[in-house]
Amino acid sequence: MSGQNLRPRGLIVAIDGPSGAGKSTITRHLAALLDYVHIDTGAMYRALALAVSRSGVPADDDAQVLAVCQRSTVAFCRKQGQICVTLNGEDVSDLIRTPEISLLTSHIAGMRGVRELLLTLQREMGHDGGVVLEGRDIGTVVFPDADVKFFLSASPEERGRRRYLELKAKGELVDLERTIAEVIARDKQDTGRDHAPLRQAEDAIAIDSTALSIDQVVERMAGVVKERQRSAGPAAA
């Protein structure tokens, strides 16, 4: 892989896939196991979607949406041992996980201006390696030369079920069939957008997590990464 011996902190690991496939949890566990930094690019887009939602500007007015995003500051912080995402200094980690924000996120993430806005920041965060990034286009657009690429998926029904249980555990009133329908709608938006659509990179390793536990997925990914570390030499370990 190009650049493996030039990155002082380790490898760049990209994990792409549809909503609800378990990317956030698995990326967090994998990063901890490797002692790498976890960068949740999806949370960055979600935070901007929340900013747009709060602003009241029409979601279909690209100019106004982009202006709101340009005025917003998204960052990560550590709180009680957990990585949190902040919007203009406010911890919005829980507020960005609603179904409404998910659908709005998919819409604004398809806007070229918004993606270009975050693209530079994401590349700066991961340039030196030692990172695990998750999103929709990490291995295809953000880091097409990533040292290891995974495409994590699961059936829409399973992803909807997971999302349903997650929201229900938070005390929200949710319907399973509606949640599955929302997952399918998000898939359609993500794969059908004109700019940086969700797709599997040709050199990505596909993992279907429908019948796998978190530990099983992490173990499989860690095995691949550690093999690449060995082949890349001491600088990538």
C-alpha positions as CSV (number, residue, x, y, z in Angstrom):
1,M,0.0,0.0,0.0
2,S,1.3,3.4,-0.9
3,G,2.6,5.5,2.0
4,Q,2.8,2.7,4.6
5,N,6.4,3.4,5.5
6,L,6.0,7.2,5.5
7,R,3.3,7.4,8.3
8,P,4.9,7.9,11.7
9,R,2.0,6.9,13.9
10,G,0.7,3.8,12.2
11,L,-1.7,2.7,9.5
12,I,-4.8,4.4,8.2
13,V,-7.8,2.1,8.6
14,A,-11.0,3.0,6.7
15,I,-14.3,1.4,7.6
16,D,-17.3,2.3,5.3
17,G,-20.8,0.9,5.2
18,P,-24.5,1.7,5.4
19,S,-26.3,3.2,8.4
20,G,-26.8,0.8,11.3
21,A,-24.1,-1.7,10.3
22,G,-22.4,-1.2,13.6
23,K,-19.5,1.0,12.4
24,S,-19.4,3.3,15.4
25,T,-19.2,0.6,18.0
26,I,-16.8,-1.6,16.0
27,T,-14.6,1.2,15.0
28,R,-14.4,2.4,18.7
29,H,-13.5,-1.2,19.9
30,L,-11.0,-1.7,17.0
31,A,-9.2,1.6,17.7
32,A,-8.9,0.8,21.4
33,L,-7.5,-2.6,20.7
34,L,-4.9,-1.2,18.3
35,D,-4.3,1.9,20.4
36,Y,-5.3,4.0,17.4
37,V,-7.4,7.2,17.3
38,H,-11.0,6.7,16.4
39,I,-12.4,9.4,14.0
40,D,-16.2,9.2,13.5
41,T,-16.7,11.2,10.4
42,G,-20.4,10.4,10.4
43,A,-20.8,12.2,13.7
44,M,-19.3,15.3,12.1
45,Y,-22.0,15.3,9.4
46,R,-24.6,14.6,12.0
47,A,-23.5,17.6,14.1
48,L,-23.8,19.8,11.1
49,A,-27.2,18.4,10.3
50,L,-28.2,19.3,13.9
51,A,-26.9,22.9,13.3
52,V,-29.0,23.1,10.1
53,S,-32.1,21.7,11.9
54,R,-31.7,24.3,14.8
55,S,-31.2,27.1,12.3
56,G,-34.6,26.7,10.7
57,V,-33.3,27.3,7.2
58,P,-34.9,25.2,4.4
59,A,-33.0,21.9,4.0
60,D,-33.4,22.3,0.2
61,D,-31.7,25.7,0.1
62,D,-28.2,24.7,-0.5
63,A,-26.7,28.2,-0.1
64,Q,-28.3,28.7,3.3
65,V,-27.4,25.2,4.5
66,L,-23.8,25.6,3.5
67,A,-23.7,29.0,5.2
68,V,-24.9,27.5,8.5
69,C,-22.3,24.7,8.2
70,Q,-19.5,27.2,7.5
71,R,-20.5,29.1,10.7
72,S,-20.5,25.9,12.8
73,T,-17.5,24.4,14.6
74,V,-17.4,20.6,15.0
75,A,-14.8,18.9,17.2
76,F,-14.2,15.8,19.3
77,C,-13.5,15.8,23.0
78,R,-13.0,13.1,25.7
79,K,-15.5,13.0,28.6
80,Q,-15.5,10.4,31.3
81,G,-13.4,8.1,29.1
82,Q,-15.7,8.5,26.1
83,I,-15.1,10.3,22.9
84,C,-17.8,13.0,22.4
85,V,-18.7,15.2,19.4
86,T,-19.3,18.9,20.0
87,L,-21.1,21.5,18.0
88,N,-19.9,25.1,18.8
89,G,-18.6,23.8,22.1
90,E,-21.7,21.9,23.1
91,D,-21.7,18.1,23.6
92,V,-24.3,16.8,21.1
93,S,-23.3,13.2,21.1
94,D,-26.9,12.0,22.0
95,L,-28.8,14.7,20.2
96,I,-27.4,13.7,16.8
97,R,-28.6,10.1,16.9
98,T,-32.3,10.7,16.3
99,P,-34.1,9.3,13.1
100,E,-34.9,12.8,12.0
101,I,-31.2,13.9,12.2
102,S,-30.2,10.7,10.4
103,L,-32.3,11.5,7.4
104,L,-31.3,15.2,7.4
105,T,-27.6,14.1,7.6
106,S,-27.9,11.9,4.5
107,H,-29.4,14.9,2.7
108,I,-26.7,17.5,3.6
109,A,-23.9,14.9,3.3
110,G,-24.8,14.7,-0.4
111,M,-24.0,18.4,-0.9
112,R,-20.6,19.0,-2.5
113,G,-19.9,22.1,-0.5
114,V,-20.6,20.4,2.8
115,R,-18.4,17.4,1.9
116,E,-15.6,19.7,0.8
117,L,-15.8,21.6,4.0
118,L,-15.2,18.5,6.1
119,L,-12.9,16.7,3.7
120,T,-9.9,18.8,4.5
121,L,-10.4,18.5,8.2
122,Q,-10.8,14.7,8.0
123,R,-7.6,14.4,6.0
124,E,-5.7,16.5,8.4
125,M,-6.9,14.4,11.3
126,G,-5.8,11.1,9.7
127,H,-2.8,12.1,7.6
128,D,-0.1,10.7,9.9
129,G,-1.8,7.4,10.5
130,G,-2.6,5.5,13.6
131,V,-6.2,6.1,13.0
132,V,-9.4,4.2,12.3
133,L,-11.9,6.3,10.4
134,E,-15.6,5.4,9.8
135,G,-18.1,6.8,7.3
136,R,-19.6,6.3,3.9
137,D,-16.7,7.4,1.6
138,I,-13.5,7.0,3.7
139,G,-11.9,4.4,1.4
140,T,-13.3,5.9,-1.8
141,V,-12.9,9.6,-1.4
142,V,-11.3,10.8,1.9
143,F,-8.5,8.3,2.0
144,P,-8.4,6.3,-1.3
145,D,-4.9,5.2,-0.4
146,A,-5.8,3.9,3.1
147,D,-3.6,1.0,4.2
148,V,-6.6,-1.1,5.2
149,K,-10.2,-0.8,4.0
150,F,-13.3,-2.6,5.2
151,F,-16.9,-2.4,4.0
152,L,-19.1,-3.3,6.9
153,S,-22.7,-4.2,6.1
154,A,-25.8,-6.1,7.4
155,S,-29.3,-6.8,6.1
156,P,-31.7,-3.8,6.3
157,E,-33.9,-5.8,8.6
158,E,-31.0,-6.5,11.1
159,R,-29.8,-2.9,10.9
160,G,-33.4,-1.7,11.6
161,R,-33.8,-4.1,14.5
162,R,-30.5,-2.9,16.1
163,R,-31.5,0.7,15.7
164,Y,-35.0,0.0,17.1
165,L,-33.5,-1.6,20.2
166,E,-31.0,1.2,20.6
167,L,-33.7,3.9,20.5
168,K,-36.1,1.8,22.7
169,A,-33.3,1.5,25.3
170,K,-33.1,5.3,25.4
171,G,-36.8,5.4,26.3
172,E,-38.0,6.6,22.9
173,L,-41.3,5.5,21.4
174,V,-40.4,3.7,18.2
175,D,-41.9,1.2,15.8
176,L,-39.8,-1.7,14.4
177,E,-41.3,-1.6,10.9
178,R,-41.0,2.1,10.7
179,T,-37.4,2.0,11.8
180,I,-36.6,-0.6,9.2
181,A,-38.3,1.6,6.6
182,E,-36.1,4.6,7.7
183,V,-33.0,2.5,7.3
184,I,-34.0,1.5,3.8
185,A,-34.8,5.2,3.0
186,R,-31.4,6.2,4.3
187,D,-29.7,3.6,2.1
188,K,-31.5,4.9,-0.9
189,Q,-30.3,8.5,-0.1
190,D,-26.7,7.4,0.6
191,T,-26.3,5.3,-2.5
192,G,-28.2,7.6,-4.9
193,R,-26.6,10.9,-4.1
194,D,-24.6,12.6,-6.9
195,H,-21.5,13.5,-4.8
196,A,-19.5,10.8,-3.0
197,P,-22.3,8.1,-3.0
198,L,-22.0,5.1,-0.6
199,R,-20.2,2.3,-2.4
200,Q,-17.6,-0.4,-1.6
201,A,-14.1,0.4,-2.7
202,E,-12.7,-2.2,-5.0
203,D,-9.9,-3.1,-2.6
204,A,-12.1,-3.1,0.5
205,I,-12.6,-6.3,2.5
206,A,-16.4,-6.9,2.8
207,I,-17.8,-8.1,6.2
208,D,-21.4,-8.9,6.6
209,S,-22.2,-8.5,10.3
210,T,-25.8,-9.7,10.2
211,A,-25.0,-13.0,12.0
212,L,-21.8,-11.9,13.7
213,S,-21.2,-10.4,17.2
214,I,-19.2,-7.2,17.8
215,D,-16.3,-9.2,19.1
216,Q,-16.3,-11.5,16.1
217,V,-16.2,-8.5,13.7
218,V,-13.5,-6.7,15.7
219,E,-11.4,-9.9,15.9
220,R,-11.6,-10.4,12.1
221,M,-10.6,-6.8,11.4
222,A,-7.8,-6.7,14.0
223,G,-6.3,-9.8,12.4
224,V,-6.2,-8.1,9.0
225,V,-4.7,-4.9,10.4
226,K,-2.1,-6.6,12.5
227,E,-1.0,-8.6,9.4
228,R,-0.6,-5.3,7.5
229,Q,1.3,-3.8,10.4
230,R,3.8,-6.7,10.3
231,S,4.3,-6.3,6.5
232,A,4.6,-2.5,6.8
233,G,7.3,-2.6,9.5
234,P,7.9,-1.1,13.0
235,A,6.6,2.4,12.1
236,A,3.1,1.1,11.5
237,A,2.8,-0.9,14.7
